[in-house]
Amino acid sequence: MRKSKNQKTNQALVAFAALALGVASASGQAETVWPQHLEFGGTLEIEAIAYDGYTSDFDYEDVTVAALELGIGVTLSERLMAEVGFLYEEDETDFGVDIAVLHLALSDVFTVSAGQVYIPFGRYETALVNDPFTLELGVSIETALLADYNAGTVKVTGYVFNGDVSEASETGDTANSFGVRVAGDAGTLSWGVDFMNNLADSDGISESVGASVPDLVSALSVYGSVDVGGIALYGEYLRALDDTQFNNQSFEPSALHLEAVFSAAGEASIVGAIQRTDDARFLLLPETRLSIGYRTMLDDIVDLGAEFFFDEDYGTQEGGTNESALGVVVNVAVSF
């Protein structure tokens, strides 16, 4: 029987902590079990949305607790750090552990980590209120082992995990999902290329395809951003490299996100974006979205964001309605 995500997280953390503390003790650099430094923080987001959908069945209006995030960072020694995060999203995510991970610095440039994390696949950068379609397609939380090599402006990350979605022919419970990230940051310019061999394990796709697929679905994400003269440009293209099966049909989904952020007076920004998906109707994503947004800091801890967006559905031959929709969403986030 496949272990639950919490069971796998606890076992990985216990084993990794024992190894990490053993290594640190052997070096003579970690004599105490008490934390040397603790950090606490959180964010509360309240959101109001109105959506005039493709048909009346898609119409809705709501006010929700979009997110409550609580985080703890603990420095256990000069080389060992722990992070724990909790998340609640009304109507979507019950309150519970979101991330729980240990980081062990083996040197100034090499770090290994273990625990429940957001798999480093896709960047999902945006200044809008709504999540980008790339995130809806690619984000995944799993218990993983990770290794980071930081060579200054370039960082390489490799990881392996036992996904919740496996191949139908798999007979054991094995950690055969893996990926690699190569990313660079040169101040005003950043970029990255990510590969993962199990996109079907993403939170969005796994809810549709179930616990097994005929074959694992490899995927690629390419992204970059540039920030010059009060204008920031974001771009990301994420796509499956293999077919995934849903309702006896084959899909090879992809998503494109292009965004521009223009600095306005004070702390305000005006945002414009275009997004497009392909072969993603089974995830109930629009084929195209145009967005314009506004974001500002009301004070040091309160962020206000608003977004007006226009959606176009897939055509009827692709299982859509061939209709358009309009929506507006306002979000207030308080950090503490």
Backbone as numpy.savetxt, mean C-alpha at the origin, in Angstrom:
# Nx Ny Nz CAx CAy CAz Cx Cy Cz
-3.41 -27.21 7.16 -4.27 -26.02 7.16 -3.38 -24.78 7.16
-3.70 -23.79 6.34 -2.91 -22.57 6.26 -3.02 -21.80 7.56
-1.87 -21.34 8.07 -1.86 -20.55 9.29 -2.51 -19.21 9.03
-3.16 -18.68 10.06 -3.73 -17.34 9.93 -2.62 -16.31 9.87
-2.95 -15.11 9.39 -1.96 -14.05 9.27 -1.38 -13.72 10.64
-2.22 -13.69 11.70 -1.72 -13.37 13.03 -0.80 -14.46 13.57
-1.15 -15.74 13.31 -0.29 -16.82 13.75 1.07 -16.74 13.09
1.08 -16.52 11.79 2.35 -16.43 11.07 3.14 -15.22 11.54
2.48 -14.11 11.82 3.17 -12.92 12.30 3.82 -13.19 13.65
3.08 -13.78 14.59 3.62 -14.04 15.92 4.82 -14.98 15.87
4.72 -16.05 15.08 5.82 -17.00 15.00 7.05 -16.37 14.38
6.85 -15.58 13.32 7.99 -14.93 12.67 8.66 -13.93 13.61
7.86 -13.16 14.36 8.42 -12.17 15.26 9.18 -12.82 16.41
8.63 -13.88 16.98 9.31 -14.57 18.08 10.65 -15.12 17.62
10.66 -15.81 16.48 11.89 -16.40 15.98 12.91 -15.33 15.63
12.45 -14.27 14.96 13.36 -13.22 14.55 13.90 -12.46 15.74
13.04 -12.18 16.74 13.48 -11.48 17.93 14.54 -12.27 18.68
14.34 -13.58 18.79 15.33 -14.42 19.46 16.67 -14.37 18.74
16.64 -14.46 17.41 17.86 -14.39 16.62 18.51 -13.02 16.75
17.69 -11.95 16.61 18.24 -10.60 16.64 18.85 -10.27 18.00
18.15 -10.61 19.09 18.68 -10.32 20.42 19.91 -11.15 20.71
19.95 -12.37 20.17 21.13 -13.20 20.32 22.33 -12.61 19.62
22.13 -12.12 18.40 23.21 -11.48 17.66 23.69 -10.23 18.37
22.70 -9.40 18.84 23.07 -8.16 19.50 23.81 -8.43 20.81
23.37 -9.43 21.57 24.01 -9.74 22.84 25.42 -10.25 22.61
25.58 -11.08 21.57 26.89 -11.63 21.26 27.88 -10.52 20.93
27.40 -9.41 20.38 28.29 -8.31 20.04 28.58 -7.41 21.24
27.84 -7.64 22.36 28.04 -6.83 23.54 27.40 -5.47 23.47
26.52 -5.25 22.52 25.92 -3.93 22.34 24.49 -3.85 22.87
23.93 -4.93 23.38 22.55 -4.89 23.88 22.47 -5.67 25.17
22.66 -4.99 26.28 22.68 -5.63 27.58 21.34 -5.59 28.28
20.45 -4.69 27.86 19.18 -4.51 28.56 18.01 -4.91 27.67
16.96 -5.42 28.30 15.76 -5.78 27.55 14.77 -4.61 27.52
15.07 -3.51 28.27 14.14 -2.39 28.31 14.36 -1.48 27.11
13.27 -0.93 26.55 13.40 -0.05 25.39 14.24 1.19 25.73
15.10 1.58 24.79 15.90 2.78 24.97 15.14 4.02 24.54
14.17 3.86 23.64 13.45 5.01 23.12 12.11 4.55 22.58
11.04 5.28 22.90 9.71 4.96 22.41 9.11 6.18 21.72
8.38 5.94 20.64 7.65 6.99 19.94 6.22 6.52 19.73
5.27 7.44 19.98 3.86 7.16 19.78 3.29 8.20 18.83
2.33 7.80 18.04 1.68 8.75 17.14 0.40 8.16 16.59
-0.37 9.01 15.94 -1.63 8.54 15.36 -2.24 9.56 14.44
-3.24 9.09 13.69 -4.00 9.94 12.78 -5.46 9.53 12.83
-6.35 10.52 12.87 -7.79 10.29 12.80 -8.32 11.02 11.59
-9.01 10.30 10.69 -9.56 10.89 9.48 -11.08 10.73 9.46
-11.77 11.85 9.26 -13.22 11.85 9.09 -13.50 12.26 7.64
-14.41 11.52 7.00 -14.62 11.73 5.56 -16.10 11.76 5.22
-16.46 12.69 4.33 -17.82 12.77 3.81 -17.76 12.64 2.30
-18.67 11.82 1.74 -18.65 11.56 0.30 -20.07 11.53 -0.24
-20.21 12.01 -1.46 -21.46 11.90 -2.22 -21.10 11.42 -3.62
-21.82 10.41 -4.11 -21.48 9.80 -5.39 -22.75 9.58 -6.20
-22.79 10.20 -7.37 -23.88 10.01 -8.32 -23.41 8.97 -9.33
-23.76 7.70 -9.09 -23.16 6.59 -9.79 -23.64 6.38 -11.22
-23.12 5.31 -11.82 -23.47 4.97 -13.20 -24.98 4.77 -13.34
-25.57 4.12 -12.35 -27.02 3.95 -12.26 -27.40 4.22 -10.81
-28.68 4.22 -10.51 -29.13 4.50 -9.15 -28.61 3.46 -8.16
-28.30 2.26 -8.63 -27.76 1.22 -7.74 -26.38 1.59 -7.20
-25.68 2.51 -7.89 -24.33 2.90 -7.48 -24.32 4.20 -6.68
-25.48 4.85 -6.50 -25.53 6.13 -5.77 -25.32 5.89 -4.27
-24.57 6.79 -3.64 -24.48 6.72 -2.18 -23.95 8.03 -1.62
-24.30 8.27 -0.35 -23.80 9.39 0.44 -23.47 8.86 1.83
-22.38 9.34 2.41 -22.00 8.79 3.70 -21.01 9.71 4.40
-20.97 9.61 5.72 -19.95 10.24 6.56 -19.35 9.13 7.41
-18.04 8.97 7.37 -17.41 7.83 8.04 -16.13 8.24 8.74
-15.71 7.38 9.66 -14.34 7.42 10.16 -13.49 6.70 9.11
-12.89 7.48 8.23 -12.14 6.88 7.13 -10.96 6.08 7.62
-10.32 6.55 8.68 -9.18 5.81 9.22 -8.85 6.31 10.62
-8.52 5.37 11.48 -7.90 5.66 12.77 -6.62 4.83 12.81
-5.49 5.51 12.83 -4.19 4.83 12.82 -3.44 5.18 14.10
-2.92 4.16 14.77 -2.09 4.34 15.96 -0.78 3.60 15.74
0.33 4.24 16.05 1.63 3.61 15.82 2.56 3.75 17.00
3.38 2.73 17.19 4.40 2.70 18.24 5.72 2.29 17.62
6.74 3.08 17.87 8.09 2.73 17.45 8.98 2.56 18.67
9.69 1.44 18.76 10.50 1.13 19.93 11.93 0.83 19.50
12.88 1.60 20.03 14.29 1.30 19.82 14.76 0.42 20.96
15.06 -0.83 20.63 15.42 -1.81 21.65 16.92 -1.82 21.92
17.70 -1.48 20.92 19.15 -1.39 21.07 19.66 -0.51 19.94
20.97 -0.38 19.83 21.53 0.42 18.75 21.24 -0.20 17.38
20.92 -1.48 17.37 20.76 -2.18 16.09 19.37 -2.73 15.87
18.55 -2.78 16.90 17.26 -3.44 16.80 16.12 -2.47 17.08
15.11 -2.45 16.20 13.96 -1.57 16.36 12.69 -2.35 16.06
11.61 -2.02 16.74 10.31 -2.65 16.51 9.29 -1.58 16.16
8.36 -1.92 15.26 7.26 -1.05 14.88 5.96 -1.82 14.99
4.96 -1.22 15.59 3.62 -1.80 15.67 2.61 -0.73 15.28
1.71 -1.06 14.37 0.68 -0.12 13.95 -0.69 -0.75 14.02
-1.69 0.04 14.44 -3.07 -0.42 14.52 -3.92 0.41 13.57
-4.94 -0.21 13.00 -5.77 0.47 12.00 -7.23 0.12 12.19
-8.08 1.14 12.04 -9.53 0.95 11.99 -10.07 1.79 10.84
-10.92 1.18 9.98 -11.60 1.88 8.90 -13.07 1.48 8.94
-13.94 2.44 9.19 -15.36 2.15 9.34 -15.90 1.46 8.09
-16.64 0.38 8.30 -17.28 -0.41 7.25 -16.29 -1.22 6.41
-14.98 -1.12 6.70 -13.99 -1.83 5.89 -13.05 -2.69 6.72
-12.46 -2.11 7.80 -11.44 -2.81 8.56 -11.73 -2.70 10.04
-11.93 -3.83 10.71 -12.09 -3.83 12.15 -10.78 -3.42 12.81
-10.88 -2.82 14.00 -9.67 -2.38 14.69 -8.79 -3.58 15.02
-7.51 -3.46 14.67 -6.56 -4.53 14.94 -5.18 -4.17 14.47
-4.28 -5.14 14.59 -2.89 -4.93 14.19 -2.81 -4.79 12.68
-2.19 -3.70 12.23 -1.97 -3.45 10.82 -0.57 -3.88 10.41
0.43 -3.41 11.15 1.80 -3.86 10.93 2.42 -4.24 12.27
3.36 -5.18 12.24 4.11 -5.57 13.42 5.43 -6.14 12.91
6.51 -5.38 13.05 7.74 -5.74 12.36 8.96 -5.38 13.21
9.99 -6.21 13.10 11.28 -5.97 13.73 12.31 -5.68 12.65
13.19 -4.69 12.92 14.27 -4.33 12.00 15.60 -4.52 12.71
16.51 -5.24 12.08 17.84 -5.47 12.63 18.87 -4.92 11.66
19.63 -3.91 12.09 20.68 -3.33 11.25 21.96 -4.14 11.43
22.33 -4.85 10.37 23.55 -5.64 10.43 24.79 -4.79 10.15
24.58 -3.68 9.45 25.66 -2.73 9.18 25.03 -1.40 8.82
25.83 -0.43 8.42 25.30 0.87 8.05 24.46 0.82 6.78
24.67 -0.21 5.95 23.97 -0.26 4.66 23.06 -1.47 4.51
23.12 -2.42 5.44 22.36 -3.66 5.28 21.46 -3.89 6.49
20.15 -4.07 6.23 19.15 -4.29 7.29 18.27 -5.46 6.91
17.94 -6.29 7.88 16.97 -7.36 7.68 15.77 -7.10 8.58
14.58 -7.47 8.11 13.34 -7.22 8.83 12.45 -8.45 8.75
11.57 -8.59 9.73 10.60 -9.68 9.73 9.34 -9.23 10.44
8.20 -9.64 9.90 6.93 -9.32 10.53 5.85 -9.04 9.52
4.72 -8.59 10.01 3.59 -8.24 9.15 3.78 -6.83 8.63
3.88 -6.69 7.31 4.22 -5.42 6.68 3.37 -5.21 5.43
3.38 -3.96 4.95 2.90 -3.70 3.61 4.01 -4.13 2.65
3.70 -5.11 1.81 4.70 -5.62 0.88 5.21 -4.46 0.00
6.53 -4.30 -0.13 7.06 -3.16 -0.90 6.91 -3.36 -2.41
5.66 -3.29 -2.84 5.34 -3.38 -4.26 4.38 -2.25 -4.61
4.81 -1.33 -5.48 4.01 -0.16 -5.81 4.25 0.96 -4.82
4.18 2.19 -5.33 4.43 3.35 -4.47 3.13 4.03 -4.03
2.15 4.15 -4.92 0.81 4.66 -4.60 0.83 6.11 -4.08
1.71 6.94 -4.59 1.83 8.32 -4.13 0.72 9.17 -4.71
0.08 9.98 -3.85 -0.98 10.88 -4.30 -1.20 11.96 -3.27
-1.65 13.13 -3.73 -2.09 14.20 -2.84 -3.60 14.31 -2.80
-4.31 13.40 -3.51 -5.76 13.39 -3.54 -6.32 12.68 -2.30
-7.62 12.79 -2.11 -8.27 12.12 -0.99 -8.44 10.63 -1.27
-8.97 10.30 -2.46 -9.18 8.90 -2.81 -7.87 8.18 -3.05
-7.85 6.89 -2.72 -6.69 6.07 -3.04 -6.57 5.92 -4.56
-5.34 5.86 -5.08 -5.18 5.64 -6.52 -5.56 4.22 -6.91
-5.91 4.02 -8.18 -6.28 2.70 -8.66 -5.10 1.72 -8.58
-3.87 2.24 -8.68 -2.71 1.36 -8.55 -2.71 0.69 -7.18
-3.10 1.43 -6.13 -3.18 0.83 -4.80 -4.29 -0.20 -4.73
-5.44 0.10 -5.31 -6.56 -0.85 -5.30 -6.16 -2.16 -5.97
-5.26 -2.07 -6.93 -4.84 -3.26 -7.67 -3.69 -4.00 -6.99
-2.78 -3.28 -6.33 -1.54 -3.91 -5.93 -1.22 -4.03 -4.46
-1.88 -3.28 -3.56 -1.44 -3.27 -2.17 -1.69 -4.61 -1.50
-0.73 -5.01 -0.64 -0.83 -6.31 0.02 -0.16 -6.23 1.39
-0.81 -6.80 2.41 -0.24 -6.92 3.75 0.02 -8.38 4.02
1.27 -8.72 4.33 1.64 -10.10 4.59 2.74 -10.17 5.63
2.94 -11.34 6.21 4.09 -11.59 7.07 5.25 -12.02 6.19
6.33 -11.26 6.23 7.42 -11.46 5.27 8.77 -11.35 5.96
9.77 -11.88 5.30 11.18 -11.65 5.62 11.74 -10.74 4.54
12.42 -9.66 4.95 12.91 -8.67 4.01 14.38 -8.37 4.27
15.09 -8.01 3.20 16.48 -7.59 3.29 16.64 -6.30 2.48
17.24 -5.27 3.09 17.44 -3.97 2.45 18.93 -3.68 2.34
19.34 -3.24 1.15 20.70 -2.74 0.94 20.59 -1.30 0.48
21.13 -0.38 1.28 21.01 1.05 1.02 22.36 1.60 0.59
22.47 1.89 -0.71 23.73 2.40 -1.27 23.64 3.89 -1.53
23.16 4.65 -0.56 23.06 6.09 -0.72 21.81 6.49 -1.46
21.95 6.86 -2.73 20.80 7.31 -3.51 20.00 6.16 -4.10
20.50 4.94 -4.00 19.79 3.76 -4.53 19.61 2.74 -3.42
18.40 2.19 -3.31 18.10 1.18 -2.31 17.50 -0.04 -2.99
17.97 -1.21 -2.59 17.49 -2.48 -3.14 16.87 -3.29 -2.01
15.64 -3.77 -2.22 14.92 -4.56 -1.23 14.47 -5.87 -1.84
14.74 -6.96 -1.16 14.24 -8.27 -1.57 13.41 -8.85 -0.44
12.42 -9.67 -0.78 11.55 -10.21 0.27 10.93 -11.53 -0.18
10.48 -12.29 0.82 9.80 -13.55 0.58 8.70 -13.69 1.61
7.56 -14.29 1.20 6.45 -14.46 2.13 5.59 -15.64 1.70
4.79 -16.13 2.62 3.84 -17.21 2.37 2.48 -16.56 2.14
2.10 -16.39 0.87 0.88 -15.67 0.55 -0.38 -16.41 0.93
-1.46 -15.66 1.10 -2.76 -16.26 1.37 -3.36 -16.88 0.12
-2.88 -16.47 -1.06 -3.31 -17.06 -2.34 -2.16 -17.89 -2.89
-2.44 -19.14 -3.20 -1.40 -20.06 -3.68 -1.86 -20.73 -4.97
-0.94 -21.45 -5.58 -1.27 -22.21 -6.78 -2.15 -23.40 -6.41
-3.10 -23.71 -7.27 -4.02 -24.82 -7.01 -3.28 -26.14 -6.87
-2.15 -26.29 -7.57 -1.39 -27.54 -7.54 -0.47 -27.64 -6.32
-0.38 -26.58 -5.52 0.51 -26.59 -4.37 -0.03 -27.52 -3.29
0.82 -28.42 -2.81 0.40 -29.40 -1.82 0.81 -29.03 -0.40
1.85 -28.22 -0.25 2.30 -27.82 1.08 2.01 -26.36 1.35
2.43 -25.92 2.53 2.25 -24.52 2.94 3.62 -23.87 2.87
3.98 -23.33 1.72 5.34 -22.88 1.47 5.41 -21.38 1.22
6.56 -20.81 1.53 6.80 -19.39 1.30 7.40 -19.23 -0.10
6.54 -19.33 -1.11 7.01 -19.27 -2.49 6.63 -17.97 -3.20
6.19 -16.98 -2.44 5.92 -15.66 -3.01 7.11 -14.76 -2.69
7.54 -13.98 -3.67 8.74 -13.17 -3.47 8.69 -11.95 -4.38
9.60 -11.03 -4.14 9.68 -9.85 -4.97 10.95 -9.08 -4.72
11.18 -8.05 -5.53 12.36 -7.21 -5.39 12.00 -5.79 -5.79
12.59 -4.83 -5.11 12.42 -3.41 -5.42 13.79 -2.77 -5.62
13.91 -1.95 -6.67 15.08 -1.11 -6.88 14.57 0.32 -7.00
14.98 1.18 -6.06 14.44 2.53 -6.01 15.56 3.53 -5.78
15.38 4.73 -6.34 16.37 5.77 -6.19 15.75 7.09 -5.77
16.52 7.89 -5.06 16.06 9.20 -4.60 17.21 10.19 -4.70
17.05 11.18 -5.59 18.08 12.19 -5.80 17.56 13.57 -5.43
16.81 13.66 -4.35 16.27 14.93 -3.91 14.97 15.29 -4.60
15.05 16.05 -5.67 13.84 16.46 -6.38 13.33 15.37 -7.32
14.12 14.34 -7.55 13.73 13.25 -8.47 13.82 11.92 -7.75
12.75 11.15 -7.84 12.76 9.80 -7.28 12.13 8.84 -8.29
12.50 7.57 -8.19 12.02 6.58 -9.15 12.10 5.19 -8.52
11.44 4.24 -9.16 11.51 2.88 -8.67 10.93 1.89 -9.65
11.42 0.65 -9.55 10.90 -0.47 -10.32 10.71 -1.64 -9.35
9.48 -2.15 -9.29 9.15 -3.25 -8.38 8.67 -4.46 -9.17
9.07 -5.65 -8.70 8.58 -6.91 -9.27 8.07 -7.78 -8.13
6.93 -8.45 -8.37 6.40 -9.43 -7.43 5.82 -10.60 -8.21
5.98 -11.81 -7.70 5.53 -12.98 -8.45 4.13 -13.44 -8.08
3.43 -12.69 -7.18 2.11 -13.16 -6.74 1.16 -11.97 -6.54
0.79 -11.30 -7.64 -0.14 -10.18 -7.56 -1.52 -10.64 -7.12
-1.87 -11.89 -7.37 -3.18 -12.40 -6.95 -3.35 -12.36 -5.44
-2.23 -12.21 -4.70 -2.30 -12.13 -3.25 -2.61 -10.72 -2.76
-2.67 -9.74 -3.66 -3.00 -8.38 -3.24 -4.37 -8.37 -2.59
-4.60 -7.41 -1.70 -5.85 -7.37 -0.94 -7.06 -7.28 -1.86
-6.95 -6.47 -2.94 -8.08 -6.29 -3.84 -8.38 -7.52 -4.68
-7.35 -8.11 -5.27 -7.56 -9.25 -6.17 -7.92 -10.51 -5.39
-7.28 -10.73 -4.23 -7.53 -11.97 -3.48 -8.98 -12.08 -3.03
-9.64 -10.94 -2.78 -11.05 -10.98 -2.41 -11.92 -11.49 -3.55
-11.43 -11.37 -4.79 -12.21 -11.80 -5.95 -11.88 -13.21 -6.40
-10.58 -13.58 -6.36 -10.18 -14.86 -6.94 -10.20 -16.01 -5.93
-10.24 -15.70 -4.63 -10.26 -16.77 -3.64 -8.86 -17.17 -3.21
-8.76 -18.36 -2.58 -7.51 -18.79 -1.94 -6.53 -19.46 -2.87
-6.93 -19.77 -4.11 -6.01 -20.44 -5.02 -6.26 -19.98 -6.45
-5.20 -20.05 -7.24 -5.25 -19.71 -8.67 -4.50 -20.78 -9.43
-4.81 -20.96 -10.74 -4.10 -21.99 -11.51 -2.58 -21.79 -11.50
-2.14 -20.53 -11.62 -0.71 -20.18 -11.59 -0.56 -18.83 -10.89
0.59 -18.65 -10.24 0.87 -17.37 -9.62 0.97 -16.28 -10.70
0.58 -15.07 -10.34 0.50 -13.96 -11.29 1.62 -12.97 -11.00
2.62 -12.94 -11.87 3.71 -11.98 -11.72 3.23 -10.59 -12.10
3.90 -9.57 -11.55 3.47 -8.19 -11.81 4.66 -7.25 -11.72
4.49 -6.09 -12.34 5.54 -5.07 -12.39 4.93 -3.71 -12.08
5.64 -2.90 -11.32 5.24 -1.51 -11.07 6.44 -0.60 -11.35
6.19 0.43 -12.17 7.22 1.41 -12.49 6.68 2.78 -12.09
7.45 3.56 -11.33 6.93 4.82 -10.82 8.06 5.85 -10.70
7.65 7.11 -10.61 8.61 8.18 -10.44 7.92 9.46 -10.06
8.69 10.40 -9.54 8.16 11.72 -9.19 9.26 12.75 -9.36
8.86 13.98 -9.65 9.80 15.09 -9.76 9.13 16.31 -9.14
9.90 17.09 -8.40 9.38 18.26 -7.69 10.30 19.44 -7.96
9.84 20.34 -8.81 10.67 21.48 -9.21 9.80 22.74 -9.28
10.26 23.81 -8.64 9.62 25.11 -8.80 8.16 25.17 -8.40
7.78 24.49 -7.30 6.40 24.55 -6.83 5.45 23.64 -7.56
5.96 22.79 -8.45 5.13 21.81 -9.17 5.71 20.42 -8.93
4.86 19.50 -8.47 5.26 18.11 -8.28 4.48 17.23 -9.25
5.18 16.33 -9.92 4.57 15.41 -10.87 4.79 13.98 -10.38
3.69 13.21 -10.32 3.75 11.81 -9.93 3.28 10.95 -11.10
3.87 9.78 -11.22 3.41 8.84 -12.23 3.70 7.41 -11.81
2.74 6.51 -12.08 2.95 5.09 -11.79 2.15 4.24 -12.77
2.79 3.17 -13.22 2.12 2.18 -14.08 2.34 0.82 -13.46
1.24 0.15 -13.13 1.28 -1.17 -12.49 0.48 -2.13 -13.33
1.05 -3.30 -13.61 0.32 -4.26 -14.42 0.71 -5.69 -14.09
-0.26 -6.59 -14.27 0.00 -8.01 -14.18 0.74 -8.45 -15.44
1.67 -9.36 -15.27 2.42 -9.91 -16.40 1.85 -11.24 -16.85
0.90 -11.78 -16.09 0.25 -13.05 -16.42 -1.26 -12.89 -16.23
-2.01 -13.81 -16.79 -3.46 -13.81 -16.61 -3.83 -14.28 -15.21
-4.92 -13.71 -14.67 -5.53 -14.23 -13.46 -6.95 -14.67 -13.79
-7.46 -15.66 -13.08 -8.76 -16.25 -13.38 -9.82 -15.75 -12.42
-10.98 -15.35 -12.99 -12.11 -14.94 -12.17 -13.39 -15.29 -12.93
-14.26 -16.09 -12.28 -15.51 -16.54 -12.91 -15.26 -17.18 -14.27
-14.23 -18.04 -14.32 -13.88 -18.79 -15.53 -13.48 -17.88 -16.70
-13.04 -16.67 -16.39 -12.53 -15.77 -17.40 -11.11 -15.35 -17.04
-10.32 -15.01 -18.06 -8.94 -14.59 -17.85 -8.83 -13.07 -17.91
-8.09 -12.51 -16.96 -7.86 -11.07 -16.92 -6.38 -10.80 -16.70
-5.91 -9.72 -17.28 -4.53 -9.26 -17.08 -4.59 -7.78 -16.72
-4.96 -7.47 -15.46 -5.29 -6.08 -15.10 -4.07 -5.17 -15.05
-4.33 -3.88 -15.27 -3.29 -2.86 -15.16 -3.93 -1.55 -14.73
-3.09 -0.63 -14.22 -3.57 0.69 -13.81 -2.48 1.71 -14.06
-2.91 2.89 -14.51 -2.01 4.02 -14.76 -2.49 5.21 -13.95
-1.54 5.88 -13.29 -1.87 7.06 -12.47 -0.89 8.17 -12.83
-1.43 9.32 -13.26 -0.63 10.51 -13.56 -1.22 11.68 -12.78
-0.35 12.42 -12.08 -0.85 13.46 -11.18 0.09 14.65 -11.16
-0.48 15.85 -11.05 0.28 17.08 -10.91 -0.22 17.84 -9.70
0.71 18.34 -8.88 0.37 19.08 -7.67 1.00 20.47 -7.78
0.18 21.49 -7.70 0.63 22.87 -7.85 0.53 23.57 -6.49
1.65 24.09 -6.01 1.65 24.81 -4.74 0.91 26.13 -4.89
0.02 26.41 -3.93 -0.73 27.66 -3.93 -0.30 28.49 -2.72
-1.10 29.46 -2.34 -0.75 30.34 -1.23 -0.66 29.56 0.07
0.33 29.90 0.89 0.47 29.26 2.19 0.78 27.78 2.06
0.00 26.96 2.79 0.19 25.51 2.78 -0.74 24.80 1.80
-1.40 25.54 0.94 -2.41 24.96 0.05 -1.79 24.41 -1.22
-2.47 23.40 -1.78 -2.07 22.80 -3.06 -3.31 22.51 -3.89
-3.17 22.65 -5.19 -4.21 22.26 -6.14 -3.70 21.04 -6.90
-4.56 20.04 -7.03 -4.15 18.75 -7.58 -5.01 18.39 -8.78
-4.38 17.89 -9.82 -5.10 17.35 -10.97 -4.55 15.98 -11.31
-5.41 15.04 -11.68 -4.94 13.69 -11.96 -5.83 13.01 -13.00
-5.23 12.09 -13.73 -5.95 11.20 -14.63 -5.51 9.78 -14.33
-6.48 8.88 -14.26 -6.20 7.47 -14.01 -6.93 6.62 -15.03
-6.31 5.51 -15.34 -6.94 4.60 -16.29 -6.59 3.16 -15.92
-7.59 2.28 -16.04 -7.36 0.86 -15.82 -7.66 0.09 -17.10
-7.15 -1.10 -17.15 -7.45 -2.00 -18.26 -7.66 -3.40 -17.69
-8.71 -4.06 -18.14 -9.00 -5.43 -17.72 -9.21 -5.53 -16.20
-9.76 -4.48 -15.59 -9.95 -4.46 -14.14 -11.40 -4.30 -13.74
-12.33 -4.56 -14.64 -13.75 -4.43 -14.32 -14.17 -5.42 -13.22
-13.52 -6.57 -13.16 -13.89 -7.56 -12.14 -13.58 -7.07 -10.73
-12.74 -6.02 -10.60 -12.46 -5.39 -9.32 -13.39 -4.21 -9.04
-14.36 -3.97 -9.96 -15.32 -2.87 -9.86 -14.65 -1.50 -9.92
-13.50 -1.43 -10.60 -12.83 -0.16 -10.79 -13.33 0.51 -12.07
-13.41 1.84 -12.10 -13.76 2.53 -13.35 -12.67 2.30 -14.40
-13.02 2.51 -15.64 -12.01 2.45 -16.70 -11.18 3.72 -16.71
-11.81 4.86 -16.43 -11.11 6.15 -16.43 -11.62 7.02 -15.29
-10.73 7.77 -14.67 -11.12 8.76 -13.66 -10.33 10.05 -13.88
-11.04 11.17 -13.90 -10.43 12.50 -13.91 -10.73 13.14 -12.56
-9.70 13.71 -11.92 -9.87 14.28 -10.58 -9.24 15.66 -10.50
-9.88 16.52 -9.72 -9.28 17.78 -9.32 -9.46 17.91 -7.82
-8.39 18.31 -7.13 -8.46 18.34 -5.68 -7.81 19.57 -5.10
-8.06 19.74 -3.81 -7.51 20.87 -3.05 -7.09 20.33 -1.69
-5.91 20.76 -1.25 -5.42 20.31 0.05 -4.71 21.46 0.76
-4.95 21.57 2.06 -4.31 22.62 2.83 -4.18 22.19 4.29
-3.22 22.77 4.98 -3.06 22.57 6.42 -3.79 23.69 7.14
-4.77 23.35 7.98 -5.50 24.35 8.75 -4.67 24.84 9.92
-3.85 23.96 10.48 -2.81 24.34 11.44 -1.76 23.24 11.41
-0.93 23.15 12.44 0.19 22.21 12.40 -0.24 20.75 12.38
-1.46 20.45 12.84 -1.85 19.04 12.97 -3.11 18.69 12.19
-3.78 19.67 11.58 -5.05 19.42 10.89 -4.88 19.63 9.39
-5.18 18.57 8.63 -5.07 18.59 7.17 -6.47 18.48 6.57
-6.79 19.37 5.63 -8.08 19.36 4.95 -7.87 19.05 3.48
-8.60 18.05 2.97 -8.52 17.69 1.57 -9.90 17.55 0.96
-10.02 17.96 -0.29 -11.28 17.81 -1.03 -10.96 17.35 -2.45
-11.87 16.54 -3.01 -11.65 16.01 -4.36 -12.99 15.90 -5.09
-13.00 16.40 -6.31 -14.12 16.21 -7.22 -13.64 15.29 -8.32
-14.41 14.21 -8.62 -13.92 13.24 -9.60 -15.03 12.80 -10.54
-14.62 12.48 -11.75 -15.50 12.06 -12.84 -15.05 10.69 -13.31
-15.94 9.69 -13.23 -15.63 8.31 -13.61 -16.33 7.91 -14.89
-15.65 7.10 -15.67 -16.27 6.44 -16.83 -16.12 4.94 -16.67
-17.25 4.23 -16.78 -17.25 2.78 -16.61 -16.81 2.08 -17.89
-16.51 0.80 -17.76 -16.21 -0.02 -18.93 -17.46 -0.16 -19.81
-17.23 -0.50 -21.07 -18.34 -0.73 -21.99 -19.10 -2.00 -21.67
-20.27 -2.12 -22.24 -21.12 -3.28 -21.95 -20.48 -4.58 -22.39
-19.69 -4.55 -23.46 -19.03 -5.77 -23.93 -17.97 -6.26 -22.95
-17.51 -5.35 -22.08 -16.50 -5.71 -21.08 -17.11 -5.91 -19.70
-18.45 -5.98 -19.65 -19.13 -6.22 -18.39 -19.51 -4.98 -17.63
-19.30 -3.78 -18.23 -19.64 -2.54 -17.56 -20.98 -1.99 -18.00
-21.23 -0.74 -17.63 -22.51 -0.10 -17.95 -22.40 0.90 -19.10
-21.16 1.26 -19.47 -20.92 2.28 -20.49 -21.47 3.64 -20.07
-21.56 3.86 -18.74 -22.09 5.10 -18.21 -20.98 5.87 -17.47
-21.30 7.10 -17.08 -20.36 7.93 -16.33 -20.94 8.24 -14.95
-20.07 8.75 -14.06 -20.49 9.04 -12.69 -19.70 10.25 -12.18
-20.27 10.92 -11.18 -19.64 12.07 -10.56 -19.59 11.87 -9.05
-18.52 12.36 -8.44 -18.41 12.23 -7.00 -17.64 13.39 -6.39
-17.88 13.63 -5.10 -17.12 14.62 -4.35 -16.86 14.05 -2.96
-15.64 14.25 -2.46 -15.28 13.73 -1.15 -14.46 14.78 -0.42
-14.72 14.91 0.89 -14.00 15.86 1.74 -13.45 15.08 2.93
-12.18 15.32 3.26 -11.52 14.57 4.30 -10.81 15.53 5.24
-10.99 15.32 6.55 -10.27 16.08 7.58 -9.43 15.08 8.36
-8.11 15.32 8.42 -7.19 14.41 9.12 -6.48 15.17 10.23
-6.49 14.61 11.42 -5.82 15.18 12.58 -4.70 14.24 13.01
-3.49 14.76 13.09 -2.34 13.96 13.52 -1.99 14.30 14.95
-1.56 13.28 15.70 -1.20 13.52 17.09 -0.09 12.58 17.51
